[in-house]
């Protein structure tokens, strides 16, 4: 690769684009397996719906042409913000990291051009092009001149968002090392997660927003930004005013060139000095009164409380969960629904458990400090549970109590019964899942704070979080069942009996799951340390043999790709059936049947809708179980021999983890 990228300066950019684009295509083709493929399918479906919806805005009827162009300018602004701030949520595109090319003798501008060309490869640029095509549709409705100008406007808009998506991680990577940047990142993550949770309540608001009634004078605000300059050019061409049209397109092209030049300059600084920033020790330490006991539990608890306050990754997880709960409750207010306000604390607790599930993975190789002390496993697990509860439970309880003035009396037993059960289950699941299937998340020297989000083990962490989310809901079922029985029997004491039932469930869950985590750590501690130090071992399927790609390997590869597509569709369908059309619709049918939105069961009679919601939950669980079985039909895949049989598992040639600890 280095030889291919080492080219004369005149041809360096062209060669870099060709080579890096081919590299990204190869990486994407060979990494489409397991949870990553399922996540890509789900994201492509959601993004496709949004892209097609944005494109259809160009075909809608508006009262005036200015209203139509104002709506398109707002849509392009939202897409540009998504591309610019998306790295704060996803960690950016980690397929080709700029730091990997630090030793390649290539000019930063050529590397920037190569990475920019590779940025057009993938699903998201195609979705953005579909969304921006709405401008061409609207321009074609106003004449051939507007349609002709819309073609370069759409292409320049796509170039603008791709460059913006490459430029912002370089800038935000330094900003996120400060507290304000971390708060902004957590807020955006919470907003995105809340949009997935309760965004459908705002469908009516979005429909009214897309009508264009607001675009009389307010459209000027969305046109003055670079994301709206393409719309300005097409609108000017519609009126036959060519100087503003040409000026808008030229200005958009100039902004793209400036962003590319600035990105190349930032790349040169990163490749020379590294992306990291040394962490300075505090100038002075404060002596605080010792409140914790001088025992192993007290020592680990003090260490964990300090980490939850100072570690940027842990703090980001907690703040993202907090904002997820807040925005999940507030987004429905855009369309006048307040049914989720009482559940802000419960949602925050659910996502705090899901986000923090890889707790031991954050320690990486530092786990050996625990393993070398005999008999400290119980203190370590219990102290981690207590620390997580101390930093999470007060916030979740405060959100719940803040919504009490607007919480109906019939809903209060549900909230106070489910909240302790969820908190206790999360406190037990976090150490258990982390010890059972930890994924290494090292804090790389010289790396950015977003690197852990796009790490090679990120899909493993996402699967952990999804499992923790559903297991927390499962743990809340006994307490919710007691409240449901009291509601059906019209018995207030029985409804409130769900609160002690939830407390008992939470305590038992935290104790039993913590005990299982402690036993697992005692039995498999060295193996866990080996994984955290060396990473997850992945075995890729063998390449097809022969010119035509025929043979057992080719058939196995084709079967695996078909299985990946089925896993993605089943996972997407299972989540939609269980969450919105099942559990959420069931809750709305019981407490707020007027909030129909897109929930199917709310359009049916109550006697039919409630059983149908239960059927949706069961059907969704069946889809997820089927997807899980398809994803792992027979354990990790191994290369095939020419006769179609699997190769035997390789025996590692490195010393056992226990031997390494002893040395």
Buried (B, 14 or more C-beta within 10 A) or exposed (E): EEEBBEBEEEEBBBBBBBBBBBBBBEBBEEBBBBBBBBBBBBBBBBBBEBBBBBBEBBEBEBEEBBBBBBBBBBBBBBBBBBBBBBBBBBBBBBBBBBBEBBEBEBBBBBBBBBBBBBBBBBBBBBBBBBBBBBBBBBBBBBEEBBBBBBBBBBBBBBBBBBBBBBBBBBBBBBBBBEEEBBBBBBBBBBBBBBBBBBBBBBEBBBEBBBBBEBBEEEBEEBBEEBBBBBBBBBBBBBEEEEEBBBBBBEBBBEBBEEBBEBBBBBBBEBBEEEBBEEEEEEEEEEEEEEEEEEEBBBBBBBBBBEBBEEBBBBBBBBBBBBBBBBBBBBBBBBBEBBBBBBBBBBBBBBBBBBBBBBBBBBBBEEBBEBBEEEEBBBBBBBBBBBBBBEBBBEBBBBBBEBBEEEBEEEBBBBBBBBBBBBBBBBBBBBBBBBBBBBBBBBBBEBBBBBBBBBBBBBBBBBBBBBBBBBBBBEBBEBBBEBBBBBBEEEEEEBBBBBBEBBBBBBBBBBBEBBBBBBBBBBEBBBEBBBBBBEBBEEEEBBEBBEEEEEBBBBBBBEEBBEBBBBBBBBBBBBBBBBBBBBBBBBBBBBBBEEBEBEBBBBEBEEEEBBEBBEEBBEBBBEBBEBBBEBBEEEEEBBEBEEEEEEEEEEEEEEEEBBEBBEE
